[in-house]
């Protein structure tokens, strides 16, 4: 058994060159929101969910991205509502959110 049920990586990379990057889409702010929401729902810790910051995940052209392990499901999102849907559907109920999947 894995230490965490789900391990979620939020790309927060910022490209100084001006190219598209996740941080231009408020990735750090959204990641902080997700981490707080997981704690609020008592979903954080061993056997539950871990929210982590990741460096570049090399998919910046697809918008801000996260990847959920162990299933290796990649998502994009626009706002907190999208992240709430990922939390509720995927991290609580185990259902992939097809509309946000990349």
C-alpha positions as a Markdown table, in Angstrom:
| # | Residue | x | y | z |
|---|---|---|---|---|
| 1 | Unk | 0.0 | 0.0 | 0.0 |
| 2 | Unk | 1.2 | 3.5 | -0.8 |
| 3 | Unk | 1.8 | 6.0 | 2.0 |
| 4 | Unk | -0.9 | 8.3 | 0.5 |
| 5 | Unk | -4.1 | 7.3 | -1.2 |
| 6 | Unk | -3.6 | 10.2 | -3.6 |
| 7 | Unk | -0.5 | 12.3 | -4.3 |
| 8 | Unk | -1.4 | 15.5 | -6.2 |
| 9 | Unk | 1.3 | 17.6 | -7.9 |
| 10 | Unk | 0.6 | 21.1 | -8.9 |
| 11 | Unk | 3.0 | 22.6 | -11.4 |
| 12 | Unk | 3.9 | 26.1 | -10.2 |
| 13 | Unk | 6.7 | 26.7 | -12.7 |
| 14 | Unk | 7.3 | 30.3 | -13.8 |
| 15 | Unk | 9.1 | 30.9 | -17.1 |
| 16 | Unk | 11.0 | 34.1 | -17.2 |
| 17 | Unk | 11.2 | 34.1 | -21.0 |
| 18 | Unk | 7.5 | 35.1 | -21.2 |
| 19 | Unk | 6.4 | 31.7 | -22.6 |
| 20 | Unk | 3.2 | 30.1 | -21.3 |
| 21 | Unk | 3.6 | 28.6 | -17.8 |
| 22 | Unk | 1.4 | 27.4 | -15.0 |
| 23 | Unk | 2.3 | 30.3 | -12.7 |
| 24 | Unk | 0.9 | 32.8 | -15.1 |
| 25 | Unk | -2.5 | 31.1 | -14.3 |
| 26 | Unk | -2.2 | 31.6 | -10.5 |
| 27 | Unk | -0.9 | 28.1 | -9.9 |
| 28 | Unk | 0.6 | 28.8 | -6.5 |
| 29 | Unk | -2.6 | 30.5 | -5.3 |
| 30 | Unk | -4.7 | 27.6 | -6.5 |
| 31 | Unk | -2.3 | 25.0 | -5.1 |
| 32 | Unk | -2.5 | 26.8 | -1.7 |
| 33 | Unk | -6.3 | 26.8 | -1.9 |
| 34 | Unk | -6.3 | 23.0 | -2.7 |
| 35 | Unk | -4.0 | 22.3 | 0.2 |
| 36 | Unk | -6.2 | 24.3 | 2.6 |
| 37 | Unk | -9.4 | 22.7 | 1.3 |
| 38 | Unk | -8.0 | 19.1 | 1.7 |
| 39 | Unk | -7.1 | 20.0 | 5.3 |
| 40 | Unk | -10.5 | 21.5 | 5.9 |
| 41 | Unk | -12.1 | 18.3 | 4.7 |
| 42 | Unk | -9.8 | 16.2 | 6.9 |
| 43 | Unk | -8.4 | 14.5 | 3.9 |
| 44 | Unk | -4.7 | 15.2 | 4.5 |
| 45 | Unk | -2.2 | 12.8 | 6.0 |
| 46 | Unk | -1.1 | 9.2 | 5.9 |
| 47 | Unk | -3.4 | 7.0 | 3.9 |
| 48 | Unk | -5.2 | 10.1 | 2.6 |
| 49 | Unk | -4.2 | 12.9 | 0.2 |
| 50 | Unk | -1.0 | 14.9 | -0.2 |
| 51 | Unk | -0.9 | 18.1 | -2.1 |
| 52 | Unk | 2.6 | 19.0 | -3.4 |
| 53 | Unk | 4.3 | 21.7 | -5.5 |
| 54 | Unk | 6.1 | 20.5 | -8.6 |
| 55 | Unk | 8.5 | 22.2 | -10.9 |
| 56 | Unk | 7.8 | 22.2 | -14.6 |
| 57 | Unk | 5.7 | 19.2 | -15.7 |
| 58 | Unk | 6.4 | 20.1 | -19.3 |
| 59 | Unk | 2.8 | 20.5 | -20.4 |
| 60 | Unk | 2.5 | 24.2 | -20.0 |
| 61 | Unk | 0.9 | 24.7 | -23.4 |
| 62 | Unk | -2.2 | 22.9 | -22.0 |
| 63 | Unk | -2.8 | 25.5 | -19.3 |
| 64 | Unk | -2.1 | 25.1 | -15.6 |
| 65 | Unk | -1.7 | 21.4 | -14.9 |
| 66 | Unk | -1.8 | 18.9 | -12.0 |
| 67 | Unk | -1.2 | 15.2 | -12.0 |
| 68 | Unk | -2.8 | 12.8 | -9.5 |
| 69 | Unk | -1.0 | 9.6 | -8.6 |
| 70 | Unk | -1.1 | 6.7 | -8.3 |
| 71 | Unk | -3.4 | 6.7 | -11.4 |
| 72 | Unk | -1.3 | 9.2 | -13.3 |
| 73 | Unk | -4.3 | 11.3 | -14.2 |
| 74 | Unk | -3.4 | 14.7 | -15.7 |
| 75 | Unk | -5.8 | 17.6 | -15.3 |
| 76 | Unk | -6.0 | 21.2 | -16.3 |
| 77 | Unk | -8.1 | 23.8 | -14.4 |
| 78 | Unk | -9.3 | 27.4 | -14.7 |
| 79 | Unk | -10.3 | 28.3 | -11.2 |
| 80 | Unk | -11.1 | 27.1 | -7.7 |
| 81 | Unk | -14.4 | 25.6 | -8.9 |
| 82 | Unk | -12.5 | 23.2 | -11.2 |
| 83 | Unk | -10.2 | 22.3 | -8.3 |
| 84 | Unk | -13.2 | 21.7 | -6.0 |
| 85 | Unk | -14.7 | 19.4 | -8.6 |
| 86 | Unk | -11.4 | 17.4 | -8.9 |
| 87 | Unk | -11.3 | 17.2 | -5.1 |
| 88 | Unk | -14.9 | 16.1 | -4.7 |
| 89 | Unk | -15.1 | 13.7 | -7.7 |
| 90 | Unk | -11.6 | 12.2 | -7.9 |
| 91 | Unk | -10.1 | 12.6 | -4.4 |
| 92 | Unk | -13.2 | 11.9 | -2.4 |
| 93 | Unk | -15.2 | 9.5 | -4.7 |
| 94 | Unk | -12.4 | 8.1 | -6.9 |
| 95 | Unk | -14.1 | 9.2 | -10.2 |
| 96 | Unk | -12.0 | 10.8 | -12.9 |
| 97 | Unk | -13.2 | 14.3 | -14.0 |
| 98 | Unk | -13.2 | 13.7 | -17.7 |
| 99 | Unk | -14.0 | 17.3 | -18.7 |
| 100 | Unk | -10.7 | 18.5 | -17.1 |
| 101 | Unk | -8.5 | 15.5 | -18.1 |
| 102 | Unk | -5.7 | 16.1 | -20.5 |
